[in-house]
Amino acid sequence: MVRSLAAPPDEADRWLTGLFEANVGAAFNVAYRITWSRADALDVVQDAFIKAMRMSDQLREPTKARSWLLSITYREALSLLRSRRETATDPSDLDGLSGRAEDPADVVARRELAALIDAAIMRLAEPLRTAFVLRDVEELPIAEVAEILGIGLSASKMRVARAREQLRVALEGVT
């Protein structure tokens, strides 16, 4: 249940904890795909949750808490980049996700493919990259992507389509 911080402390704490637990991964993914730095993404997520806590009384529709939080995260990540005026850095290697023994050649091939995909995503223009991550990585409905980015529905569809096409061209012949 979404409540403002004017609610009893226990209830507000439970709301914030629930919001964090349900959305920390998505918030990190959005922040990371914008900043391309794990440390910066962690800072952005922390700042976004602090801002969400302070602004919780502004959330009018509890069913939209996820998109509300991700839009805060998106704006915080852009704000960080603007304040630093830096370009994105290369993403670090992905850790193995499985505990079972795997063929080292398969592990290397997967890491190389992940690096190629990350590099292709990183080369997308920021508006296309963010729309793609929100829609295809976080699997948000296109209407929520539009809301988070503050653009129209058709513009968000176009950004996702352009990102997909650019990635298809960039990754042609890779697999």
C-alpha positions as CSV (number, residue, x, y, z in Angstrom):
1,M,0.0,0.0,0.0
2,V,1.4,3.4,-1.0
3,R,1.2,6.0,1.7
4,S,2.9,9.3,2.3
5,L,5.5,9.8,4.9
6,A,2.8,11.5,7.0
7,A,1.6,7.9,7.7
8,P,2.8,6.2,10.8
9,P,6.6,5.5,10.6
10,D,6.1,1.7,10.5
11,E,3.7,1.9,7.6
12,A,5.9,4.4,5.6
13,D,9.0,2.2,6.3
14,R,7.1,-0.9,5.1
15,W,6.0,0.9,1.9
16,L,9.5,2.2,1.1
17,T,11.1,-1.3,1.9
18,G,8.5,-3.0,-0.4
19,L,9.1,-0.4,-3.1
20,F,12.8,-0.9,-2.8
21,E,12.7,-4.7,-2.8
22,A,10.3,-4.9,-5.8
23,N,12.2,-2.4,-8.0
24,V,15.9,-2.1,-7.0
25,G,16.9,-4.4,-9.9
26,A,14.9,-2.4,-12.5
27,A,16.2,0.9,-11.1
28,F,19.8,-0.3,-11.2
29,N,19.3,-1.5,-14.8
30,V,18.0,1.9,-15.9
31,A,20.7,3.8,-14.1
32,Y,23.5,1.5,-15.4
33,R,22.4,1.6,-19.0
34,I,22.5,5.4,-18.8
35,T,25.7,5.9,-16.8
36,W,27.6,2.7,-17.9
37,S,29.2,2.7,-14.5
38,R,28.2,0.3,-11.7
39,A,29.4,2.8,-9.0
40,D,27.4,5.6,-10.6
41,A,24.4,3.4,-11.0
42,L,24.4,2.5,-7.4
43,D,24.7,6.2,-6.4
44,V,21.8,7.0,-8.8
45,V,19.6,4.3,-7.3
46,Q,20.3,5.4,-3.8
47,D,19.5,9.0,-4.7
48,A,16.4,8.0,-6.5
49,F,15.1,6.1,-3.5
50,I,15.9,9.0,-1.2
51,K,14.0,11.3,-3.5
52,A,11.1,8.8,-3.7
53,M,11.0,8.7,0.0
54,R,10.9,12.5,0.3
55,M,8.4,12.9,-2.6
56,S,6.1,9.9,-1.6
57,D,3.2,12.2,-1.0
58,Q,3.3,13.3,-4.6
59,L,2.5,9.8,-5.9
60,R,-1.2,10.0,-6.9
61,E,-1.7,6.5,-8.3
62,P,-0.3,3.7,-6.2
63,T,-0.5,1.3,-9.1
64,K,2.1,3.4,-11.0
65,A,4.7,3.3,-8.2
66,R,7.1,1.4,-10.4
67,S,7.0,3.8,-13.4
68,W,7.1,6.7,-10.9
69,L,10.3,5.4,-9.3
70,L,11.9,4.5,-12.6
71,S,11.2,8.0,-13.9
72,I,12.9,9.4,-10.8
73,T,15.8,7.1,-11.5
74,Y,16.0,8.1,-15.1
75,R,16.1,11.8,-14.2
76,E,18.7,11.3,-11.5
77,A,20.9,9.4,-14.0
78,L,20.6,12.1,-16.6
79,S,21.3,14.7,-13.9
80,L,24.5,12.9,-12.9
81,L,25.7,12.8,-16.5
82,R,24.9,16.4,-17.1
83,S,26.7,17.5,-13.9
84,R,29.8,15.6,-14.9
85,R,29.7,16.3,-18.6
86,E,31.3,12.9,-19.1
87,T,30.8,10.3,-21.8
88,A,29.7,6.8,-20.8
89,T,32.4,4.3,-19.9
90,D,32.7,0.7,-21.1
91,P,30.5,-1.8,-19.2
92,S,32.4,-4.3,-17.1
93,D,32.3,-8.0,-17.8
94,L,29.2,-9.9,-16.7
95,D,29.7,-12.4,-13.9
96,G,28.7,-16.0,-14.4
97,L,25.1,-16.6,-13.5
98,S,25.2,-20.3,-12.9
99,G,26.9,-22.3,-10.2
100,R,27.3,-25.4,-12.2
101,A,30.5,-26.4,-14.1
102,E,30.4,-25.0,-17.6
103,D,32.6,-25.5,-20.6
104,P,35.1,-22.7,-20.6
105,A,34.6,-22.1,-24.3
106,D,30.9,-21.5,-23.7
107,V,31.6,-19.1,-20.9
108,V,34.0,-17.2,-23.1
109,A,31.6,-17.1,-26.0
110,R,28.8,-15.9,-23.8
111,R,30.9,-13.1,-22.3
112,E,32.1,-12.1,-25.8
113,L,28.5,-12.0,-27.0
114,A,27.4,-10.0,-23.9
115,A,30.2,-7.6,-24.5
116,L,29.2,-7.1,-28.2
117,I,25.6,-6.6,-27.2
118,D,26.5,-4.1,-24.4
119,A,28.8,-2.3,-26.8
120,A,26.0,-2.1,-29.4
121,I,23.6,-0.8,-26.8
122,M,26.1,1.7,-25.6
123,R,26.5,3.1,-29.1
124,L,22.8,3.9,-29.3
125,A,21.9,7.5,-28.8
126,E,20.8,8.1,-25.2
127,P,17.1,8.6,-26.0
128,L,17.0,5.4,-28.0
129,R,19.1,3.4,-25.5
130,T,16.9,4.4,-22.6
131,A,13.6,3.6,-24.4
132,F,15.1,0.2,-25.4
133,V,16.2,-0.6,-21.9
134,L,12.9,0.4,-20.4
135,R,10.8,-1.6,-22.9
136,D,13.0,-4.6,-23.8
137,V,15.2,-5.1,-20.8
138,E,12.8,-4.0,-18.0
139,E,9.8,-5.2,-20.1
140,L,7.6,-2.1,-19.2
141,P,4.5,-1.5,-21.2
142,I,5.1,1.1,-24.0
143,A,2.7,3.5,-22.2
144,E,4.9,3.5,-19.1
145,V,8.0,4.0,-21.2
146,A,6.3,7.1,-22.7
147,E,5.3,8.3,-19.2
148,I,8.8,7.8,-17.8
149,L,10.5,9.6,-20.7
150,G,7.9,12.4,-20.7
151,I,7.1,11.8,-24.4
152,G,4.1,10.7,-26.4
153,L,3.1,7.1,-27.0
154,S,4.0,7.2,-30.7
155,A,7.4,8.8,-30.0
156,S,8.2,6.1,-27.5
157,K,7.2,3.4,-30.0
158,M,9.4,5.0,-32.6
159,R,12.4,5.2,-30.3
160,V,12.1,1.5,-29.3
161,A,11.7,0.6,-33.0
162,R,14.7,2.6,-34.1
163,A,16.8,1.2,-31.2
164,R,15.9,-2.4,-32.2
165,E,16.7,-1.7,-35.9
166,Q,20.1,-0.2,-35.1
167,L,20.9,-3.1,-32.8
168,R,19.8,-5.6,-35.4
169,V,22.1,-3.9,-38.0
170,A,25.0,-3.6,-35.5
171,L,24.7,-7.3,-34.5
172,E,24.1,-8.8,-37.9
173,G,26.2,-11.8,-38.4
174,V,27.4,-11.9,-34.8
175,T,25.7,-15.2,-33.8
